[in-house]
Amino acid sequence: MRLYGLIGWPLAHSFSKKYFTEKFKNENLPDVAYELFPMASVREFPALLKARPKLCGLNVTLPYKEQVVPFLDDLSEEAAAIGAVNTILFTSDGLIGYNTDAYGFRQSLTPFLKPHHKKALVLGTGGASKAVQYVLENADIQVSLVSRKAPSGRLTYRSLNEQIIQAHTLIVNATPLGTWPHVKNKPDLPYRAIGTKHVLYDLVYNPAETAFMQAGRAKGATVVNGLDMLKMQAEMAWEIFSQSCR
């Protein structure tokens, strides 16, 4: 039995277990299983490895995409450049970290990009935000990070005004704000400045249309949720998982 799974905290409403379990059933893979491994601290990671010697791979979600890196033996070139990992392959040479968030975000965003999307606001500074920033900068889109508290040279929500919003026609929510059950929450932006040239991309996928997206749609913006990104990164993760098992 090949065992795969997801680490993070919390995992009560995870997409991954249902997705991979259905995938294994549809592809007639009876010798493969996928489990959730909620960890209150990344320090529990070594104990998980010891308790589950049949593990062949893991996905990583909040809040451990960056914290898990020191526990790994090697990183893919892209994961090293991003500084965050969401997929771990178990090999005879050790644990190798990959980042498939970047692939999923790139593939799902590209159909919505127009020539005027030259500047982007990325809300949040965690592991998912790092993958988003990596993709946008490689697409020659100027990125400004936004957080509640920011060092010099970075934006805070309080510093955002209509001029900044109008100049950044791509806005990506890389925070968990608005995730079910807190569906009324949304990033604190001057939404009145959003217009028809804007794309509002929310990495949140549950609910399908977040309060952030609703506010953008009300102003004529194109809105996108993170479900396609999630599916695409999962398929890429499975390609990586299929390479080998220790």
C-alpha positions in Angstrom: 0.0 0.0 0.0 1.4 3.4 -1.1 0.4 6.1 1.4 0.2 9.8 0.7 -1.3 12.6 2.7 -1.6 16.2 3.8 0.0 18.1 6.7 -1.3 21.4 8.0 -3.5 22.9 10.7 -6.4 22.8 10.7 -7.5 20.3 8.1 -11.2 19.8 8.9 -12.4 21.1 5.5 -9.5 20.0 3.3 -10.0 19.6 -0.4 -7.2 17.1 -0.9 -8.4 13.9 0.8 -11.7 13.9 -1.2 -9.9 14.8 -4.4 -7.2 12.2 -4.3 -9.5 9.4 -2.9 -11.9 10.0 -5.9 -8.9 10.1 -8.3 -7.5 6.8 -7.0 -11.0 5.2 -7.4 -11.6 6.6 -10.9 -8.1 5.5 -12.0 -8.5 2.0 -10.4 -5.6 2.4 -8.0 -6.6 0.1 -5.1 -3.1 0.0 -3.6 -3.0 3.7 -2.9 -4.4 5.7 0.0 -4.5 9.4 1.0 -4.9 10.6 4.6 -5.0 13.8 6.5 -2.3 14.5 9.2 -3.3 17.5 11.2 -0.3 18.9 13.1 -0.6 21.6 15.8 3.1 22.3 15.4 5.7 21.6 12.6 7.8 20.0 15.4 5.5 17.0 15.1 6.8 16.3 11.6 9.6 13.9 12.6 7.3 11.9 14.8 4.8 11.5 11.8 7.6 10.2 9.6 8.6 7.7 12.2 5.0 6.6 12.8 4.2 6.2 9.1 7.1 4.4 7.5 5.0 3.6 4.4 4.6 7.3 3.4 5.5 8.0 -0.2 4.6 11.7 -0.4 3.0 14.6 1.4 1.2 17.7 0.4 1.7 20.7 2.7 -0.8 23.5 3.5 -1.1 26.4 5.9 0.8 27.2 8.0 3.8 24.9 7.2 4.8 25.6 3.6 7.8 27.6 4.8 8.3 26.0 8.2 8.7 22.5 6.8 11.7 23.4 4.6 14.4 22.8 7.2 13.2 19.2 7.7 13.8 18.4 4.0 17.0 17.0 2.3 16.7 18.9 -1.0 14.5 21.3 -2.9 13.5 21.6 -6.5 14.9 24.6 -8.3 11.5 26.3 -8.3 10.8 25.5 -4.6 14.2 26.9 -3.6 13.6 30.1 -5.6 10.1 30.5 -4.0 11.2 29.6 -0.5 8.1 27.5 0.2 7.0 23.9 -0.4 3.6 22.3 -0.8 4.7 18.8 -2.1 7.2 16.4 -0.6 8.5 13.4 -2.4 9.9 10.5 -0.4 12.9 8.9 -2.1 15.7 6.6 -1.2 17.9 9.7 -1.2 15.7 11.6 1.3 12.8 14.0 1.3 12.6 16.4 -1.7 10.4 19.5 -1.6 8.6 20.9 -4.6 6.2 23.8 -5.2 3.2 23.0 -7.4 1.3 26.1 -6.2 3.3 28.1 -8.7 2.2 25.9 -11.6 -1.4 25.9 -10.6 -1.5 29.6 -10.1 0.2 30.3 -13.4 -2.0 28.0 -15.4 -5.3 29.2 -13.9 -4.4 32.9 -14.1 -3.0 33.2 -17.6 -6.4 33.1 -19.5 -7.5 36.2 -17.6 -4.4 38.4 -18.1 -4.6 41.3 -20.5 -1.9 43.7 -21.7 -2.9 46.3 -19.2 -2.2 44.0 -16.2 1.3 45.4 -15.5 1.0 45.9 -11.8 -0.4 43.6 -9.1 -1.2 43.8 -5.4 -0.6 40.5 -3.6 -2.5 40.4 -0.3 -0.6 38.4 2.3 3.1 37.3 2.7 2.9 33.6 3.6 4.0 30.5 1.6 1.1 30.8 -1.0 1.9 34.5 -1.5 5.5 33.6 -2.3 4.4 31.3 -5.1 2.1 34.0 -6.4 4.9 36.6 -6.3 7.3 34.3 -8.1 4.8 33.6 -10.9 3.9 37.3 -11.4 7.5 38.5 -11.4 8.4 35.9 -14.0 5.6 37.2 -16.1 7.0 40.7 -15.9 4.2 42.0 -13.7 5.3 44.4 -11.0 4.3 43.1 -7.6 3.5 45.1 -4.4 2.9 43.0 -1.3 0.3 44.1 1.2 0.1 43.0 4.9 -1.3 44.2 8.2 2.1 45.2 9.4 4.8 45.8 6.9 8.4 46.7 6.9 9.7 49.9 5.1 8.9 49.8 1.4 5.9 47.4 1.7 2.2 48.4 1.7 -0.2 48.0 4.6 -4.0 47.9 4.2 -4.2 51.3 5.9 -1.9 52.8 3.2 -4.0 51.6 0.3 -5.9 54.4 -1.4 -8.0 54.8 -4.6 -4.9 55.8 -6.7 -3.0 52.6 -5.7 -6.0 50.4 -6.4 -6.6 52.0 -9.8 -2.9 51.6 -10.7 -2.9 47.9 -9.8 -5.4 46.2 -12.0 -4.6 42.7 -10.7 -5.3 42.0 -7.1 -4.6 38.5 -5.6 -5.9 37.5 -2.2 -3.3 35.1 -0.8 -4.7 35.2 2.7 -7.3 32.8 4.2 -9.7 35.7 4.7 -13.2 34.8 3.6 -12.8 31.0 3.9 -15.9 29.1 5.1 -17.4 29.5 7.7 -16.2 33.1 7.9 -17.7 33.9 4.6 -18.5 37.6 5.4 -14.8 38.5 5.9 -12.8 40.1 3.2 -9.6 42.1 2.8 -9.9 45.7 3.9 -9.6 47.5 0.5 -11.1 50.7 -1.0 -13.3 48.6 -3.3 -15.0 51.8 -4.7 -11.8 52.3 -6.8 -12.1 48.9 -8.6 -13.3 48.9 -12.2 -13.9 46.9 -15.2 -10.2 46.5 -16.0 -9.5 44.8 -12.7 -9.0 41.1 -12.1 -9.6 40.0 -8.5 -8.1 36.5 -8.0 -8.9 34.8 -4.7 -6.9 31.7 -3.7 -9.8 30.8 -1.4 -12.1 28.3 -3.1 -14.7 27.7 -0.4 -17.1 29.4 -0.8 -17.0 29.5 -4.6 -17.6 33.2 -4.6 -16.0 34.9 -1.6 -17.0 38.3 -0.2 -13.8 39.7 -1.8 -15.0 38.4 -5.2 -18.5 39.7 -4.7 -17.2 43.2 -3.9 -15.1 43.1 -7.1 -17.9 41.7 -9.3 -20.2 44.5 -8.0 -17.8 47.0 -9.5 -17.5 45.2 -12.9 -14.3 43.4 -12.2 -13.4 39.9 -13.5 -13.3 37.6 -10.5 -11.6 34.2 -10.2 -11.5 31.7 -7.3 -8.7 29.3 -6.4 -10.4 26.0 -7.3 -8.8 25.5 -10.7 -5.4 26.4 -9.2 -6.0 23.8 -6.5 -6.9 21.1 -9.0 -3.9 21.9 -11.2 -1.4 21.9 -8.4 -2.9 18.6 -7.2 -2.4 17.0 -10.6 1.1 18.3 -10.8 1.8 16.9 -7.3 0.5 13.5 -8.4 2.9 13.5 -11.3 5.7 14.2 -8.8 4.4 11.5 -6.4 4.3 9.0 -9.2 8.1 9.3 -9.8 9.2 6.9 -7.1 8.7 5.8 -3.5 11.5 4.9 -1.1 
